[in-house]
Amino acid sequence: MKSALYSMMITTALVSGLGATASAADKPAALIIAQGGLGDQSYNDLAYAGFERALKETGLEGKPVESKDVVAQAADILRRAADADFGLVVDLEYSHGEPMLEVAKDYPDTTFAILNQVQKGDNIVSVLFQEQEGSYLAGMLAAQVTTDTSIKGINDKPIIGVIGGTKSSGIDKFIAGYIEGAKAVNPAIEVKVAYSNNFGDPALGQQMAKAMFEEGADIIYQVAGGTGIGVIQAAKEEGHYAIGVDGDQDGLAPGNVLTSMIKRTDVAVENVVKQYAKGDKLGGTIVAVGLKEDGVGLSEMKHTKSLIPAAYLEKVDQAKADIISGKIKVWNVVDQGYPDWLK
């Protein structure tokens, strides 16, 4: 049982901004919050929920760490966390990847975890989501729905779309999976692809989506962060459909968001903390989080499920089972490069 002195020391360290050092057999865990902070109702909040669940289940001490300038203060934040004797530092901020590589060398007894990228180090664990797997299911669903004119807002053209934030392997990982899933249903389907080159401009997303709807698409997958909110707004205004991303965005325009491809940062963070609490060796490993781990997947579709024929959903469920079993292997542009059909 942890002593009252231990609890007091941990509290002091946390309140003083990670400046003190705690001594304990089980060192606590820190969760570094990414840009947008807690309260974003998306990436950070979801990850923190998983962090809290893991702490409660394991009895481990832990603390979220926020900074007003999380990008510029990367190395300082990581060093302060390690100096405060946190045994595990889980970092949600993508820009901290390279600074972590340097800082981790100076703290070999601290385990660092980074999401959405690979950083090599004996005390670094890299967590990679298999977004292409969930996107494959979204593409399959969209390809089936897009020519079913019995569904309100759908035309008879086999055309769907996707708007990404930037042309990069991280975004194209979603897009390639979406296209592959759509073509598994209909090899002749047209998938319009566009990039906003911006993750924080809803007006731009709205404009781009409306143009794509005018070109015949009736379902558009948004992989553009805040810009994608405009895609959802356009779907609502035009009476068509958007597909949300990362969190469950179905409720942003009930009835006009066909589904959302949810990226379960809570599951990933929860699993890493639990493994650490068990004493598992995490450093130097890459943890893949996909359909099998319930790390990605489609939303419950509570606003649209009644509109979708059961046969369509059964086909998606079968594909999910086949991906989990390994029967279907979805293309991953990060590992495999770009297929000819995406270049």
C-alpha positions, -999 to +999 in steps of 0.1 A: +000+000+000+013+034-009+022+056+020+007+090+029+041+104+024+043+090-012+009+105-020+019+139-007+052+138-027+034+129-059+008+157-053+036+182-046+053+172-078+022+176-099+010+208-084+045+224-088+045+217-125+065+185-125+094+201-107+098+177-077+110+142-076+090+113-061+104+080-048+082+050-052+084+014-063+057+021-089+065+053-107+034+072-120+024+079-155+021+113-174-001+120-204+011+150-224-019+167-240-016+177-277-026+210-294-062+219-287-059+209-251-084+191-229-120+199-237-116+194-274-143+167-275-121+147-298-085+134-298-073+147-264-105+141-245-108+106-259-071+097-250-075+111-215-106+090-209-086+059-217-058+072-194-082+076-165-097+042-170-063+026-169-053+044-138-085+034-120-081-002-130-044-006-121-043+017-091-014+036-108-009+073-101-010+096-131-015+131-143-023+149-176+003+176-186-008+206-206+012+235-220+001+268-236+028+263-261+031+225-264+050+226-297+077+251-289+083+237-254+085+201-265+119+191-251+113+211-219+080+194-212+095+159-218+125+166-196+103+180-168+081+149-169+112+126-167+128+148-139+096+145-119+101+108-118+073+097-140+081+062-151+059+064-182+054+095-204+026+091-230+028+119-256-002+128-278+016+157-296+028+146-330+054+173-332+072+159-302+085+129-321+120+141-329+125+160-296+115+128-278+142+109-296+168+132-282+154+135-247+148+098-242+185+091-246+191+111-214+165+092-194+170+055-200+149+045-170+119+064-183+095+048-208+082+072-235+053+065-258+045+084-289+013+081-310+009+081-348+046+077-357+076+055-352+106+067-332+133+042-325+148+039-291+153+013-264+129+032-241+104+045-267+072+027-277+055+038-309+018+034-312+004+032-348-033+031-357-044+010-386-066+038-400-066+021-434-086-008-419-115+013-406-114+034-438-118+003-459-151-004-441-162+032-447-154+028-484-174-004-486-204+011-470-202+043-492-199+022-524-230+002-516-251+032-506-240+056-534-262+041-561-292+032-540-317+058-550-342+045-525-322+063-499-329+100-496-301+122-509-285+095-531-283+097-569-277+068-593-241+077-601-213+055-588-194+085-575-181+091-540-154+115-526-128+121-500-112+154-488-079+151-470-061+178-451-027+174-468-012+150-493+009+130-470+013+093-461-005+099-428-036+112-445-033+090-476-033+060-453-070+068-447-077+076-483-061+045-498-081+023-474-113+041-483-107+037-521-097+000-517-128-008-497-150+010-523-134-008-552-139-041-534-176-035-538-176-019-573-143-019-592-157+008-616-166+033-589-152+068-592-136+082-560-129+119-562-099+129-541-090+165-531-068+181-505-076+213-485-039+218-474-054+231-442-068+215-411-085+245-395-107+261-422-143+249-421-154+274-448-129+260-472-140+224-464-176+235-470-167+251-504-147+221-516-175+196-505-202+216-523-181+215-555-176+178-552-214+173-547-220+193-578-197+169-597-219+140-588-207+127-555-233+121-528-210+108-500-178+125-490-153+112-464-136+140-445-100+135-433-092+171-427-096+179-390-114+212-384-117+218-421-137+187-423-164+202-401-173+223-432-176+191-453-203+179-428-220+212-429-221+211-467-237+176-466-264+189-443-271+219-465-271+199-498-290+170-484-262+145-491-238+126-468-205+130-451-184+105-433-168+117-401-133+108-388-114+102-355-143+108-331-180+099-335-191+129-356-226+115-365-243+139-341-228+170-358-254+167-386-278+139-375-290+120-406-264+136-429-233+118-415-235+083-429-210+070-404-177+080-387-144+062-389-135+063-352-099+062-341-098+049-305-070+068-289-086+059-256-081+022-263-045+027-273-035+049-243-054+026-219-035-005-232-001+011-230-007+022-194-020-012-184+010-029-200+034-005-182+016-012-149+020-049-154+057-044-158+058-054-195+088-043-215+075-016-239+106+003-250+118-005-285+085-018-296+059-008-322+022-013-311-003-016-339-039-007-331-064-018-356-098-036-359-086-066-340-077-044-310-109-023-313-086+006-320-104+017-352-139+011-366-172+026-377-196+044-354-229+030-343-247+050-370-276+057-346-290+084-369-286+065-402-286+028-395-324+026-402-318+040-437-292+014-447-303-021-460-293-049-437-274-066-465-250-037-469-242-038-432-237-075-433-212-071-461-193-046-440-194-068-409-181-098-430-152-076-443-144-066-407-142-102-397-120-110-427-096-082-419-093-094-383-087-130-394-061-119-420-081-130-450-082-094-462-050-074-459-057-037-464-030-017-482-009+005-459+008+033-477+031+040-448+046+005-449+040-004-486+043+029-504+017+041-529-003+016-550-007+025-587-043+033-583-036+060-558-006+078-575 
